[in-house]
Amino acid sequence: MRNKVSGYTHTKKQLDNYSNQNNKNNKAYTANLNNRANQLNPNNARYYSSRLNNK
């Protein structure tokens, strides 16, 4: 089940960003998937940088 975002606790910009990141037809959604895939791929430089910054 997806979490919902309340308009009482978030600004319009925050609500728009949330909507864009969860809309399969939006560039932000694709960018999030690509970033996540890069962080999980040992053949990608972002794999190591995502681990070094979390120490």
C-alpha positions in Angstrom: 0.0 0.0 0.0 1.3 3.4 -0.9 1.7 6.1 1.6 -0.3 9.2 1.0 0.9 12.8 1.3 -1.3 15.3 3.0 -1.9 18.8 1.6 -2.2 20.0 5.2 1.4 19.1 6.0 3.1 19.7 2.6 3.5 22.6 0.3 2.1 22.5 -3.3 5.7 22.1 -4.6 6.2 19.1 -2.3 2.9 17.6 -3.4 3.8 18.1 -7.1 7.3 16.5 -6.6 5.7 13.5 -4.9 3.2 13.2 -7.7 5.8 13.5 -10.4 8.1 10.8 -8.8 5.2 8.4 -8.6 3.8 8.9 -12.1 5.1 6.4 -14.6 4.6 8.9 -17.4 6.9 11.5 -15.9 10.6 12.1 -16.3 11.2 12.3 -12.6 9.8 8.7 -12.2 12.2 7.4 -14.8 15.1 9.4 -13.3 14.5 7.8 -9.9 14.4 4.3 -11.4 17.6 4.9 -13.3 19.4 6.4 -10.2 18.3 3.4 -8.1 19.5 0.9 -10.8 22.8 2.7 -11.0 23.2 2.5 -7.2 22.6 -1.2 -7.2 24.9 -2.0 -10.2 28.5 -2.8 -9.2 29.6 -1.9 -12.7 28.5 1.7 -12.2 30.5 4.4 -10.4 27.4 5.5 -8.4 27.3 2.1 -6.8 30.5 2.9 -4.9 29.8 6.5 -4.3 26.4 5.7 -2.8 28.2 3.4 -0.3 31.1 5.6 0.6 28.9 8.6 1.6 26.8 6.5 4.1 29.6 5.7 6.6 
